[in-house]
Amino acid sequence: MDSPTATPASVVVEDDLYYRTIRGKAYVNDLRSEVRFKTDVTERVLGAFDDAGIESPKVSADLPDE
């Protein structure tokens, strides 16, 4: 049986011709910690990408004409 401190997590990596998708799923013990957890994971991932010289894609802030 799992200990009460065990937290399930999974990571799925999917490769396509021009890109790789990495999705992670984890659960917090207290929903009040969810936003702080998401922020921490995002900052760590972006920091690791920066350390590895991986640039984030540039996204235009312009809205398309309708």
PDBQT receptor file of N, H, CA, C and O in Angstrom, charges set to zero:
ATOM      1  N   MET A   1       0.845  -1.186   0.000  1.00  0.00    +0.000 N 
ATOM      2  CA  MET A   1       0.000   0.000   0.000  1.00  0.00    +0.000 C 
ATOM      3  C   MET A   1       0.885   1.242   0.000  1.00  0.00    +0.000 C 
ATOM      4  O   MET A   1       1.945   1.266   0.626  1.00  0.00    +0.000 OA
ATOM      5  N   ASP A   2       0.431   2.278  -0.717  1.00  0.00    +0.000 N 
ATOM      6  H   ASP A   2      -0.430   2.258  -1.225  1.00  0.00    +0.000 HD
ATOM      7  CA  ASP A   2       1.201   3.522  -0.791  1.00  0.00    +0.000 C 
ATOM      8  C   ASP A   2       1.190   4.247   0.551  1.00  0.00    +0.000 C 
ATOM      9  O   ASP A   2       0.231   4.178   1.320  1.00  0.00    +0.000 OA
ATOM     10  N   SER A   3       2.289   4.940   0.796  1.00  0.00    +0.000 N 
ATOM     11  H   SER A   3       3.067   4.996   0.171  1.00  0.00    +0.000 HD
ATOM     12  CA  SER A   3       2.335   5.747   2.009  1.00  0.00    +0.000 C 
ATOM     13  C   SER A   3       1.477   6.988   1.808  1.00  0.00    +0.000 C 
ATOM     14  O   SER A   3       1.222   7.371   0.666  1.00  0.00    +0.000 OA
ATOM     15  N   PRO A   4       1.022   7.630   2.887  1.00  0.00    +0.000 N 
ATOM     16  CA  PRO A   4       0.178   8.825   2.752  1.00  0.00    +0.000 C 
ATOM     17  C   PRO A   4       0.894   9.991   2.081  1.00  0.00    +0.000 C 
ATOM     18  O   PRO A   4       0.236  10.908   1.589  1.00  0.00    +0.000 OA
ATOM     19  N   THR A   5       2.229   9.979   2.047  1.00  0.00    +0.000 N 
ATOM     20  H   THR A   5       2.764   9.234   2.446  1.00  0.00    +0.000 HD
ATOM     21  CA  THR A   5       2.957  11.076   1.418  1.00  0.00    +0.000 C 
ATOM     22  C   THR A   5       3.244  10.812  -0.060  1.00  0.00    +0.000 C 
ATOM     23  O   THR A   5       3.764  11.691  -0.748  1.00  0.00    +0.000 OA
ATOM     24  N   ALA A   6       2.915   9.620  -0.560  1.00  0.00    +0.000 N 
ATOM     25  H   ALA A   6       2.492   8.906  -0.001  1.00  0.00    +0.000 HD
ATOM     26  CA  ALA A   6       3.152   9.311  -1.974  1.00  0.00    +0.000 C 
ATOM     27  C   ALA A   6       2.194  10.125  -2.834  1.00  0.00    +0.000 C 
ATOM     28  O   ALA A   6       1.003  10.212  -2.536  1.00  0.00    +0.000 OA
ATOM     29  N   THR A   7       2.711  10.712  -3.884  1.00  0.00    +0.000 N 
ATOM     30  H   THR A   7       3.678  10.642  -4.126  1.00  0.00    +0.000 HD
ATOM     31  CA  THR A   7       1.875  11.492  -4.795  1.00  0.00    +0.000 C 
ATOM     32  C   THR A   7       2.045  10.942  -6.194  1.00  0.00    +0.000 C 
ATOM     33  O   THR A   7       3.162  10.897  -6.709  1.00  0.00    +0.000 OA
ATOM     34  N   PRO A   8       0.945  10.518  -6.826  1.00  0.00    +0.000 N 
ATOM     35  CA  PRO A   8       1.046   9.977  -8.173  1.00  0.00    +0.000 C 
ATOM     36  C   PRO A   8       1.390  11.068  -9.180  1.00  0.00    +0.000 C 
ATOM     37  O   PRO A   8       0.921  12.201  -9.073  1.00  0.00    +0.000 OA
ATOM     38  N   ALA A   9       2.205  10.712 -10.148  1.00  0.00    +0.000 N 
ATOM     39  H   ALA A   9       2.586   9.791 -10.235  1.00  0.00    +0.000 HD
ATOM     40  CA  ALA A   9       2.566  11.647 -11.211  1.00  0.00    +0.000 C 
ATOM     41  C   ALA A   9       2.844  10.838 -12.467  1.00  0.00    +0.000 C 
ATOM     42  O   ALA A   9       3.248   9.678 -12.394  1.00  0.00    +0.000 OA
ATOM     43  N   SER A  10       2.626  11.458 -13.617  1.00  0.00    +0.000 N 
ATOM     44  H   SER A  10       2.299  12.401 -13.677  1.00  0.00    +0.000 HD
ATOM     45  CA  SER A  10       2.936  10.810 -14.886  1.00  0.00    +0.000 C 
ATOM     46  C   SER A  10       3.460  11.842 -15.862  1.00  0.00    +0.000 C 
ATOM     47  O   SER A  10       3.125  13.023 -15.776  1.00  0.00    +0.000 OA
ATOM     48  N   VAL A  11       4.286  11.387 -16.793  1.00  0.00    +0.000 N 
ATOM     49  H   VAL A  11       4.559  10.427 -16.863  1.00  0.00    +0.000 HD
ATOM     50  CA  VAL A  11       4.815  12.236 -17.857  1.00  0.00    +0.000 C 
ATOM     51  C   VAL A  11       4.628  11.486 -19.166  1.00  0.00    +0.000 C 
ATOM     52  O   VAL A  11       4.990  10.315 -19.278  1.00  0.00    +0.000 OA
ATOM     53  N   VAL A  12       4.059  12.170 -20.160  1.00  0.00    +0.000 N 
ATOM     54  H   VAL A  12       3.765  13.121 -20.069  1.00  0.00    +0.000 HD
ATOM     55  CA  VAL A  12       3.844  11.585 -21.481  1.00  0.00    +0.000 C 
ATOM     56  C   VAL A  12       4.629  12.414 -22.493  1.00  0.00    +0.000 C 
ATOM     57  O   VAL A  12       4.498  13.637 -22.542  1.00  0.00    +0.000 OA
ATOM     58  N   VAL A  13       5.445  11.735 -23.299  1.00  0.00    +0.000 N 
ATOM     59  H   VAL A  13       5.551  10.742 -23.259  1.00  0.00    +0.000 HD
ATOM     60  CA  VAL A  13       6.228  12.404 -24.339  1.00  0.00    +0.000 C 
ATOM     61  C   VAL A  13       5.742  11.897 -25.685  1.00  0.00    +0.000 C 
ATOM     62  O   VAL A  13       5.710  10.689 -25.921  1.00  0.00    +0.000 OA
ATOM     63  N   GLU A  14       5.364  12.812 -26.570  1.00  0.00    +0.000 N 
ATOM     64  H   GLU A  14       5.390  13.793 -26.379  1.00  0.00    +0.000 HD
ATOM     65  CA  GLU A  14       4.902  12.457 -27.915  1.00  0.00    +0.000 C 
ATOM     66  C   GLU A  14       5.765  13.184 -28.930  1.00  0.00    +0.000 C 
ATOM     67  O   GLU A  14       5.920  14.403 -28.858  1.00  0.00    +0.000 OA
ATOM     68  N   ASP A  15       6.327  12.445 -29.872  1.00  0.00    +0.000 N 
ATOM     69  H   ASP A  15       6.202  11.455 -29.931  1.00  0.00    +0.000 HD
ATOM     70  CA  ASP A  15       7.160  13.033 -30.919  1.00  0.00    +0.000 C 
ATOM     71  C   ASP A  15       6.362  13.170 -32.204  1.00  0.00    +0.000 C 
ATOM     72  O   ASP A  15       5.627  12.265 -32.599  1.00  0.00    +0.000 OA
ATOM     73  N   ASP A  16       6.518  14.314 -32.845  1.00  0.00    +0.000 N 
ATOM     74  H   ASP A  16       7.115  15.049 -32.524  1.00  0.00    +0.000 HD
ATOM     75  CA  ASP A  16       5.943  14.563 -34.151  1.00  0.00    +0.000 C 
ATOM     76  C   ASP A  16       7.100  14.906 -35.075  1.00  0.00    +0.000 C 
ATOM     77  O   ASP A  16       8.255  14.916 -34.649  1.00  0.00    +0.000 OA
ATOM     78  N   LEU A  17       6.800  15.184 -36.330  1.00  0.00    +0.000 N 
ATOM     79  H   LEU A  17       5.861  15.176 -36.676  1.00  0.00    +0.000 HD
ATOM     80  CA  LEU A  17       7.857  15.452 -37.300  1.00  0.00    +0.000 C 
ATOM     81  C   LEU A  17       8.679  16.683 -36.923  1.00  0.00    +0.000 C 
ATOM     82  O   LEU A  17       9.904  16.661 -37.042  1.00  0.00    +0.000 OA
ATOM     83  N   TYR A  18       8.031  17.749 -36.473  1.00  0.00    +0.000 N 
ATOM     84  H   TYR A  18       7.036  17.767 -36.377  1.00  0.00    +0.000 HD
ATOM     85  CA  TYR A  18       8.735  19.012 -36.219  1.00  0.00    +0.000 C 
ATOM     86  C   TYR A  18       8.748  19.454 -34.761  1.00  0.00    +0.000 C 
ATOM     87  O   TYR A  18       9.325  20.493 -34.439  1.00  0.00    +0.000 OA
ATOM     88  N   TYR A  19       8.136  18.703 -33.896  1.00  0.00    +0.000 N 
ATOM     89  H   TYR A  19       7.667  17.860 -34.158  1.00  0.00    +0.000 HD
ATOM     90  CA  TYR A  19       8.109  19.129 -32.496  1.00  0.00    +0.000 C 
ATOM     91  C   TYR A  19       7.901  17.940 -31.569  1.00  0.00    +0.000 C 
ATOM     92  O   TYR A  19       7.554  16.842 -32.005  1.00  0.00    +0.000 OA
ATOM     93  N   ARG A  20       8.117  18.180 -30.301  1.00  0.00    +0.000 N 
ATOM     94  H   ARG A  20       8.399  19.072 -29.946  1.00  0.00    +0.000 HD
ATOM     95  CA  ARG A  20       7.911  17.178 -29.253  1.00  0.00    +0.000 C 
ATOM     96  C   ARG A  20       6.967  17.780 -28.216  1.00  0.00    +0.000 C 
ATOM     97  O   ARG A  20       7.147  18.922 -27.794  1.00  0.00    +0.000 OA
ATOM     98  N   THR A  21       5.980  17.023 -27.816  1.00  0.00    +0.000 N 
ATOM     99  H   THR A  21       5.834  16.095 -28.159  1.00  0.00    +0.000 HD
ATOM    100  CA  THR A  21       5.039  17.451 -26.793  1.00  0.00    +0.000 C 
ATOM    101  C   THR A  21       5.337  16.684 -25.514  1.00  0.00    +0.000 C 
ATOM    102  O   THR A  21       5.442  15.458 -25.517  1.00  0.00    +0.000 OA
ATOM    103  N   ILE A  22       5.470  17.424 -24.425  1.00  0.00    +0.000 N 
ATOM    104  H   ILE A  22       5.384  18.420 -24.422  1.00  0.00    +0.000 HD
ATOM    105  CA  ILE A  22       5.694  16.810 -23.117  1.00  0.00    +0.000 C 
ATOM    106  C   ILE A  22       4.558  17.264 -22.208  1.00  0.00    +0.000 C 
ATOM    107  O   ILE A  22       4.358  18.460 -21.996  1.00  0.00    +0.000 OA
ATOM    108  N   ARG A  23       3.819  16.297 -21.676  1.00  0.00    +0.000 N 
ATOM    109  H   ARG A  23       3.982  15.325 -21.848  1.00  0.00    +0.000 HD
ATOM    110  CA  ARG A  23       2.718  16.610 -20.769  1.00  0.00    +0.000 C 
ATOM    111  C   ARG A  23       2.963  15.909 -19.441  1.00  0.00    +0.000 C 
ATOM    112  O   ARG A  23       3.281  14.721 -19.388  1.00  0.00    +0.000 OA
ATOM    113  N   GLY A  24       2.808  16.660 -18.398  1.00  0.00    +0.000 N 
ATOM    114  H   GLY A  24       2.549  17.625 -18.440  1.00  0.00    +0.000 HD
ATOM    115  CA  GLY A  24       2.952  16.074 -17.075  1.00  0.00    +0.000 C 
ATOM    116  C   GLY A  24       1.665  16.231 -16.298  1.00  0.00    +0.000 C 
ATOM    117  O   GLY A  24       0.949  17.222 -16.441  1.00  0.00    +0.000 OA
ATOM    118  N   LYS A  25       1.384  15.243 -15.479  1.00  0.00    +0.000 N 
ATOM    119  H   LYS A  25       1.965  14.437 -15.364  1.00  0.00    +0.000 HD
ATOM    120  CA  LYS A  25       0.201  15.312 -14.628  1.00  0.00    +0.000 C 
ATOM    121  C   LYS A  25       0.627  14.911 -13.227  1.00  0.00    +0.000 C 
ATOM    122  O   LYS A  25       1.244  13.866 -13.022  1.00  0.00    +0.000 OA
ATOM    123  N   ALA A  26       0.290  15.750 -12.280  1.00  0.00    +0.000 N 
ATOM    124  H   ALA A  26      -0.212  16.599 -12.447  1.00  0.00    +0.000 HD
ATOM    125  CA  ALA A  26       0.604  15.472 -10.887  1.00  0.00    +0.000 C 
ATOM    126  C   ALA A  26      -0.543  15.996 -10.034  1.00  0.00    +0.000 C 
ATOM    127  O   ALA A  26      -1.341  16.821 -10.479  1.00  0.00    +0.000 OA
ATOM    128  N   TYR A  27      -0.609  15.519  -8.839  1.00  0.00    +0.000 N 
ATOM    129  H   TYR A  27       0.039  14.849  -8.477  1.00  0.00    +0.000 HD
ATOM    130  CA  TYR A  27      -1.700  15.892  -7.946  1.00  0.00    +0.000 C 
ATOM    131  C   TYR A  27      -1.136  16.498  -6.671  1.00  0.00    +0.000 C 
ATOM    132  O   TYR A  27      -0.127  16.038  -6.137  1.00  0.00    +0.000 OA
ATOM    133  N   VAL A  28      -1.799  17.529  -6.201  1.00  0.00    +0.000 N 
ATOM    134  H   VAL A  28      -2.619  17.904  -6.635  1.00  0.00    +0.000 HD
ATOM    135  CA  VAL A  28      -1.413  18.155  -4.940  1.00  0.00    +0.000 C 
ATOM    136  C   VAL A  28      -2.280  17.575  -3.830  1.00  0.00    +0.000 C 
ATOM    137  O   VAL A  28      -3.402  17.132  -4.071  1.00  0.00    +0.000 OA
ATOM    138  N   ASN A  29      -1.754  17.583  -2.626  1.00  0.00    +0.000 N 
ATOM    139  H   ASN A  29      -0.842  17.943  -2.429  1.00  0.00    +0.000 HD
ATOM    140  CA  ASN A  29      -2.506  17.063  -1.481  1.00  0.00    +0.000 C 
ATOM    141  C   ASN A  29      -3.596  18.028  -1.023  1.00  0.00    +0.000 C 
ATOM    142  O   ASN A  29      -4.585  17.619  -0.415  1.00  0.00    +0.000 OA
ATOM    143  N   ASP A  30      -3.406  19.306  -1.320  1.00  0.00    +0.000 N 
ATOM    144  H   ASP A  30      -2.603  19.639  -1.814  1.00  0.00    +0.000 HD
ATOM    145  CA  ASP A  30      -4.344  20.336  -0.883  1.00  0.00    +0.000 C 
ATOM    146  C   ASP A  30      -4.595  21.262  -2.069  1.00  0.00    +0.000 C 
ATOM    147  O   ASP A  30      -3.654  21.857  -2.594  1.00  0.00    +0.000 OA
ATOM    148  N   LEU A  31      -5.839  21.392  -2.494  1.00  0.00    +0.000 N 
ATOM    149  H   LEU A  31      -6.603  20.909  -2.067  1.00  0.00    +0.000 HD
ATOM    150  CA  LEU A  31      -6.155  22.202  -3.678  1.00  0.00    +0.000 C 
ATOM    151  C   LEU A  31      -5.716  23.655  -3.534  1.00  0.00    +0.000 C 
ATOM    152  O   LEU A  31      -5.514  24.341  -4.536  1.00  0.00    +0.000 OA
ATOM    153  N   ARG A  32      -5.569  24.124  -2.317  1.00  0.00    +0.000 N 
ATOM    154  H   ARG A  32      -5.733  23.567  -1.503  1.00  0.00    +0.000 HD
ATOM    155  CA  ARG A  32      -5.104  25.500  -2.113  1.00  0.00    +0.000 C 
ATOM    156  C   ARG A  32      -3.663  25.679  -2.589  1.00  0.00    +0.000 C 
ATOM    157  O   ARG A  32      -3.213  26.806  -2.793  1.00  0.00    +0.000 OA
ATOM    158  N   SER A  33      -2.941  24.572  -2.766  1.00  0.00    +0.000 N 
ATOM    159  H   SER A  33      -3.307  23.657  -2.600  1.00  0.00    +0.000 HD
ATOM    160  CA  SER A  33      -1.548  24.626  -3.223  1.00  0.00    +0.000 C 
ATOM    161  C   SER A  33      -1.413  24.475  -4.737  1.00  0.00    +0.000 C 
ATOM    162  O   SER A  33      -0.305  24.566  -5.266  1.00  0.00    +0.000 OA
ATOM    163  N   GLU A  34      -2.522  24.245  -5.441  1.00  0.00    +0.000 N 
ATOM    164  H   GLU A  34      -3.422  24.170  -5.011  1.00  0.00    +0.000 HD
ATOM    165  CA  GLU A  34      -2.452  23.922  -6.864  1.00  0.00    +0.000 C 
ATOM    166  C   GLU A  34      -1.816  25.031  -7.702  1.00  0.00    +0.000 C 
ATOM    167  O   GLU A  34      -0.940  24.752  -8.521  1.00  0.00    +0.000 OA
ATOM    168  N   VAL A  35      -2.235  26.271  -7.514  1.00  0.00    +0.000 N 
ATOM    169  H   VAL A  35      -2.946  26.498  -6.848  1.00  0.00    +0.000 HD
ATOM    170  CA  VAL A  35      -1.692  27.374  -8.318  1.00  0.00    +0.000 C 
ATOM    171  C   VAL A  35      -0.206  27.560  -8.030  1.00  0.00    +0.000 C 
ATOM    172  O   VAL A  35       0.583  27.757  -8.955  1.00  0.00    +0.000 OA
ATOM    173  N   ARG A  36       0.178  27.501  -6.773  1.00  0.00    +0.000 N 
ATOM    174  H   ARG A  36      -0.463  27.341  -6.022  1.00  0.00    +0.000 HD
ATOM    175  CA  ARG A  36       1.588  27.639  -6.409  1.00  0.00    +0.000 C 
ATOM    176  C   ARG A  36       2.411  26.498  -7.015  1.00  0.00    +0.000 C 
ATOM    177  O   ARG A  36       3.532  26.722  -7.472  1.00  0.00    +0.000 OA
ATOM    178  N   PHE A  37       1.865  25.279  -7.020  1.00  0.00    +0.000 N 
ATOM    179  H   PHE A  37       0.955  25.098  -6.648  1.00  0.00    +0.000 HD
ATOM    180  CA  PHE A  37       2.538  24.130  -7.613  1.00  0.00    +0.000 C 
ATOM    181  C   PHE A  37       2.722  24.313  -9.121  1.00  0.00    +0.000 C 
ATOM    182  O   PHE A  37       3.815  24.095  -9.644  1.00  0.00    +0.000 OA
ATOM    183  N   LYS A  38       1.653  24.714  -9.821  1.00  0.00    +0.000 N 
ATOM    184  H   LYS A  38       0.765  24.891  -9.396  1.00  0.00    +0.000 HD
ATOM    185  CA  LYS A  38       1.746  24.942 -11.271  1.00  0.00    +0.000 C 
ATOM    186  C   LYS A  38       2.793  26.005 -11.593  1.00  0.00    +0.000 C 
ATOM    187  O   LYS A  38       3.576  25.856 -12.531  1.00  0.00    +0.000 OA
ATOM    188  N   THR A  39       2.797  27.073 -10.810  1.00  0.00    +0.000 N 
ATOM    189  H   THR A  39       2.161  27.194 -10.048  1.00  0.00    +0.000 HD
ATOM    190  CA  THR A  39       3.766  28.147 -11.022  1.00  0.00    +0.000 C 
ATOM    191  C   THR A  39       5.189  27.642 -10.813  1.00  0.00    +0.000 C 
ATOM    192  O   THR A  39       6.077  27.951 -11.607  1.00  0.00    +0.000 OA
ATOM    193  N   ASP A  40       5.412  26.877  -9.762  1.00  0.00    +0.000 N 
ATOM    194  H   ASP A  40       4.690  26.627  -9.117  1.00  0.00    +0.000 HD
ATOM    195  CA  ASP A  40       6.742  26.339  -9.460  1.00  0.00    +0.000 C 
ATOM    196  C   ASP A  40       7.228  25.430 -10.588  1.00  0.00    +0.000 C 
ATOM    197  O   ASP A  40       8.369  25.544 -11.033  1.00  0.00    +0.000 OA
ATOM    198  N   VAL A  41       6.359  24.526 -11.049  1.00  0.00    +0.000 N 
ATOM    199  H   VAL A  41       5.432  24.433 -10.688  1.00  0.00    +0.000 HD
ATOM    200  CA  VAL A  41       6.751  23.611 -12.129  1.00  0.00    +0.000 C 
ATOM    201  C   VAL A  41       7.052  24.388 -13.402  1.00  0.00    +0.000 C 
ATOM    202  O   VAL A  41       8.055  24.122 -14.064  1.00  0.00    +0.000 OA
ATOM    203  N   THR A  42       6.196  25.347 -13.754  1.00  0.00    +0.000 N 
ATOM    204  H   THR A  42       5.381  25.563 -13.215  1.00  0.00    +0.000 HD
ATOM    205  CA  THR A  42       6.409  26.150 -14.963  1.00  0.00    +0.000 C 
ATOM    206  C   THR A  42       7.730  26.901 -14.902  1.00  0.00    +0.000 C 
ATOM    207  O   THR A  42       8.485  26.904 -15.874  1.00  0.00    +0.000 OA
ATOM    208  N   GLU A  43       8.018  27.539 -13.769  1.00  0.00    +0.000 N 
ATOM    209  H   GLU A  43       7.404  27.537 -12.980  1.00  0.00    +0.000 HD
ATOM    210  CA  GLU A  43       9.270  28.287 -13.626  1.00  0.00    +0.000 C 
ATOM    211  C   GLU A  43      10.480  27.363 -13.723  1.00  0.00    +0.000 C 
ATOM    212  O   GLU A  43      11.481  27.731 -14.337  1.00  0.00    +0.000 OA
ATOM    213  N   ARG A  44      10.409  26.178 -13.133  1.00  0.00    +0.000 N 
ATOM    214  H   ARG A  44       9.595  25.879 -12.635  1.00  0.00    +0.000 HD
ATOM    215  CA  ARG A  44      11.522  25.231 -13.198  1.00  0.00    +0.000 C 
ATOM    216  C   ARG A  44      11.760  24.733 -14.627  1.00  0.00    +0.000 C 
ATOM    217  O   ARG A  44      12.903  24.626 -15.072  1.00  0.00    +0.000 OA
ATOM    218  N   VAL A  45      10.670  24.428 -15.341  1.00  0.00    +0.000 N 
ATOM    219  H   VAL A  45       9.742  24.515 -14.980  1.00  0.00    +0.000 HD
ATOM    220  CA  VAL A  45      10.798  23.954 -16.724  1.00  0.00    +0.000 C 
ATOM    221  C   VAL A  45      11.378  25.046 -17.607  1.00  0.00    +0.000 C 
ATOM    222  O   VAL A  45      12.309  24.791 -18.370  1.00  0.00    +0.000 OA
ATOM    223  N   LEU A  46      10.844  26.257 -17.516  1.00  0.00    +0.000 N 
ATOM    224  H   LEU A  46      10.087  26.465 -16.896  1.00  0.00    +0.000 HD
ATOM    225  CA  LEU A  46      11.366  27.356 -18.340  1.00  0.00    +0.000 C 
ATOM    226  C   LEU A  46      12.821  27.661 -17.987  1.00  0.00    +0.000 C 
ATOM    227  O   LEU A  46      13.611  27.975 -18.877  1.00  0.00    +0.000 OA
ATOM    228  N   GLY A  47      13.188  27.575 -16.713  1.00  0.00    +0.000 N 
ATOM    229  H   GLY A  47      12.545  27.320 -15.991  1.00  0.00    +0.000 HD
ATOM    230  CA  GLY A  47      14.579  27.770 -16.299  1.00  0.00    +0.000 C 
ATOM    231  C   GLY A  47      15.494  26.703 -16.876  1.00  0.00    +0.000 C 
ATOM    232  O   GLY A  47      16.597  27.005 -17.331  1.00  0.00    +0.000 OA
ATOM    233  N   ALA A  48      15.036  25.444 -16.860  1.00  0.00    +0.000 N 
ATOM    234  H   ALA A  48      14.140  25.198 -16.491  1.00  0.00    +0.000 HD
ATOM    235  CA  ALA A  48      15.830  24.348 -17.434  1.00  0.00    +0.000 C 
ATOM    236  C   ALA A  48      15.984  24.530 -18.947  1.00  0.00    +0.000 C 
ATOM    237  O   ALA A  48      17.062  24.294 -19.494  1.00  0.00    +0.000 OA
ATOM    238  N   PHE A  49      14.903  24.949 -19.627  1.00  0.00    +0.000 N 
ATOM    239  H   PHE A  49      14.028  25.140 -19.182  1.00  0.00    +0.000 HD
ATOM    240  CA  PHE A  49      15.000  25.225 -21.060  1.00  0.00    +0.000 C 
ATOM    241  C   PHE A  49      16.000  26.344 -21.317  1.00  0.00    +0.000 C 
ATOM    242  O   PHE A  49      16.818  26.249 -22.232  1.00  0.00    +0.000 OA
ATOM    243  N   ASP A  50      15.937  27.397 -20.519  1.00  0.00    +0.000 N 
ATOM    244  H   ASP A  50      15.272  27.474 -19.776  1.00  0.00    +0.000 HD
ATOM    245  CA  ASP A  50      16.861  28.522 -20.674  1.00  0.00    +0.000 C 
ATOM    246  C   ASP A  50      18.304  28.067 -20.459  1.00  0.00    +0.000 C 
ATOM    247  O   ASP A  50      19.188  28.441 -21.231  1.00  0.00    +0.000 OA
ATOM    248  N   ASP A  51      18.550  27.273 -19.432  1.00  0.00    +0.000 N 
ATOM    249  H   ASP A  51      17.832  26.970 -18.805  1.00  0.00    +0.000 HD
ATOM    250  CA  ASP A  51      19.892  26.755 -19.159  1.00  0.00    +0.000 C 
ATOM    251  C   ASP A  51      20.413  25.899 -20.311  1.00  0.00    +0.000 C 
ATOM    252  O   ASP A  51      21.614  25.869 -20.581  1.00  0.00    +0.000 OA
ATOM    253  N   ALA A  52      19.495  25.202 -20.988  1.00  0.00    +0.000 N 
ATOM    254  H   ALA A  52      18.520  25.227 -20.768  1.00  0.00    +0.000 HD
ATOM    255  CA  ALA A  52      19.876  24.329 -22.103  1.00  0.00    +0.000 C 
ATOM    256  C   ALA A  52      19.917  25.079 -23.434  1.00  0.00    +0.000 C 
ATOM    257  O   ALA A  52      20.224  24.488 -24.470  1.00  0.00    +0.000 OA
ATOM    258  N   GLY A  53      19.606  26.385 -23.412  1.00  0.00    +0.000 N 
ATOM    259  H   GLY A  53      19.356  26.865 -22.571  1.00  0.00    +0.000 HD
ATOM    260  CA  GLY A  53      19.634  27.173 -24.639  1.00  0.00    +0.000 C 
ATOM    261  C   GLY A  53      18.425  26.949 -25.539  1.00  0.00    +0.000 C 
ATOM    262  O   GLY A  53      18.482  27.233 -26.736  1.00  0.00    +0.000 OA
ATOM    263  N   ILE A  54      17.335  26.443 -24.974  1.00  0.00    +0.000 N 
ATOM    264  H   ILE A  54      17.289  26.212 -24.002  1.00  0.00    +0.000 HD
ATOM    265  CA  ILE A  54      16.117  26.216 -25.749  1.00  0.00    +0.000 C 
ATOM    266  C   ILE A  54      15.251  27.469 -25.653  1.00  0.00    +0.000 C 
ATOM    267  O   ILE A  54      14.810  27.851 -24.568  1.00  0.00    +0.000 OA
ATOM    268  N   GLU A  55      15.015  28.101 -26.798  1.00  0.00    +0.000 N 
ATOM    269  H   GLU A  55      15.373  27.790 -27.679  1.00  0.00    +0.000 HD
ATOM    270  CA  GLU A  55      14.230  29.332 -26.810  1.00  0.00    +0.000 C 
ATOM    271  C   GLU A  55      12.741  29.031 -26.888  1.00  0.00    +0.000 C 
ATOM    272  O   GLU A  55      12.316  28.075 -27.535  1.00  0.00    +0.000 OA
ATOM    273  N   SER A  56      11.956  29.869 -26.213  1.00  0.00    +0.000 N 
ATOM    274  H   SER A  56      12.301  30.646 -25.687  1.00  0.00    +0.000 HD
ATOM    275  CA  SER A  56      10.506  29.762 -26.325  1.00  0.00    +0.000 C 
ATOM    276  C   SER A  56      10.079  30.323 -27.667  1.00  0.00    +0.000 C 
ATOM    277  O   SER A  56      10.702  31.260 -28.168  1.00  0.00    +0.000 OA
ATOM    278  N   PRO A  57       9.028  29.771 -28.260  1.00  0.00    +0.000 N 
ATOM    279  CA  PRO A  57       8.560  30.314 -29.539  1.00  0.00    +0.000 C 
ATOM    280  C   PRO A  57       8.070  31.737 -29.357  1.00  0.00    +0.000 C 
ATOM    281  O   PRO A  57       7.530  32.091 -28.309  1.00  0.00    +0.000 OA
ATOM    282  N   LYS A  58       8.259  32.531 -30.364  1.00  0.00    +0.000 N 
ATOM    283  H   LYS A  58       8.697  32.243 -31.216  1.00  0.00    +0.000 HD
ATOM    284  CA  LYS A  58       7.791  33.914 -30.339  1.00  0.00    +0.000 C 
ATOM    285  C   LYS A  58       6.352  33.933 -30.834  1.00  0.00    +0.000 C 
ATOM    286  O   LYS A  58       6.055  33.471 -31.936  1.00  0.00    +0.000 OA
ATOM    287  N   VAL A  59       5.465  34.471 -30.007  1.00  0.00    +0.000 N 
ATOM    288  H   VAL A  59       5.706  34.846 -29.112  1.00  0.00    +0.000 HD
ATOM    289  CA  VAL A  59       4.044  34.515 -30.341  1.00  0.00    +0.000 C 
ATOM    290  C   VAL A  59       3.653  35.958 -30.543  1.00  0.00    +0.000 C 
ATOM    291  O   VAL A  59       3.951  36.812 -29.708  1.00  0.00    +0.000 OA
ATOM    292  N   SER A  60       2.984  36.233 -31.651  1.00  0.00    +0.000 N 
ATOM    293  H   SER A  60       2.742  35.539 -32.328  1.00  0.00    +0.000 HD
ATOM    294  CA  SER A  60       2.530  37.587 -31.944  1.00  0.00    +0.000 C 
ATOM    295  C   SER A  60       1.365  37.948 -31.040  1.00  0.00    +0.000 C 
ATOM    296  O   SER A  60       0.482  37.129 -30.785  1.00  0.00    +0.000 OA
ATOM    297  N   ALA A  61       1.374  39.175 -30.564  1.00  0.00    +0.000 N 
ATOM    298  H   ALA A  61       2.091  39.840 -30.771  1.00  0.00    +0.000 HD
ATOM    299  CA  ALA A  61       0.285  39.664 -29.728  1.00  0.00    +0.000 C 
ATOM    300  C   ALA A  61      -0.829  40.260 -30.575  1.00  0.00    +0.000 C 
ATOM    301  O   ALA A  61      -1.876  40.634 -30.047  1.00  0.00    +0.000 OA
ATOM    302  N   ASP A  62      -0.611  40.352 -31.899  1.00  0.00    +0.000 N 
ATOM    303  H   ASP A  62       0.240  40.049 -32.327  1.00  0.00    +0.000 HD
ATOM    304  CA  ASP A  62      -1.615  40.919 -32.788  1.00  0.00    +0.000 C 
ATOM    305  C   ASP A  62      -2.782  39.958 -32.957  1.00  0.00    +0.000 C 
ATOM    306  O   ASP A  62      -2.591  38.751 -33.102  1.00  0.00    +0.000 OA
ATOM    307  N   LEU A  63      -3.976  40.500 -32.936  1.00  0.00    +0.000 N 
ATOM    308  H   LEU A  63      -4.131  41.481 -32.818  1.00  0.00    +0.000 HD
ATOM    309  CA  LEU A  63      -5.152  39.685 -33.169  1.00  0.00    +0.000 C 
ATOM    310  C   LEU A  63      -5.426  39.630 -34.668  1.00  0.00    +0.000 C 
ATOM    311  O   LEU A  63      -5.222  40.622 -35.368  1.00  0.00    +0.000 OA
ATOM    312  N   PRO A  64      -5.885  38.486 -35.169  1.00  0.00    +0.000 N 
ATOM    313  CA  PRO A  64      -6.182  38.404 -36.594  1.00  0.00    +0.000 C 
ATOM    314  C   PRO A  64      -7.363  39.268 -36.966  1.00  0.00    +0.000 C 
ATOM    315  O   PRO A  64      -8.275  39.473 -36.164  1.00  0.00    +0.000 OA
ATOM    316  N   ASP A  65      -7.345  39.779 -38.198  1.00  0.00    +0.000 N 
ATOM    317  H   ASP A  65      -6.605  39.613 -38.849  1.00  0.00    +0.000 HD
ATOM    318  CA  ASP A  65      -8.477  40.573 -38.691  1.00  0.00    +0.000 C 
ATOM    319  C   ASP A  65      -9.684  39.669 -38.888  1.00  0.00    +0.000 C 
ATOM    320  O   ASP A  65      -9.566  38.524 -39.324  1.00  0.00    +0.000 OA
ATOM    321  N   GLU A  66     -10.847  40.217 -38.553  1.00  0.00    +0.000 N 
ATOM    322  H   GLU A  66     -10.943  41.147 -38.199  1.00  0.00    +0.000 HD
ATOM    323  CA  GLU A  66     -12.068  39.412 -38.739  1.00  0.00    +0.000 C 
ATOM    324  C   GLU A  66     -12.873  39.911 -39.874  1.00  0.00    +0.000 C 
ATOM    325  O   GLU A  66     -13.930  39.356 -40.173  1.00  0.00    +0.000 OA
TER     326      GLU A  66
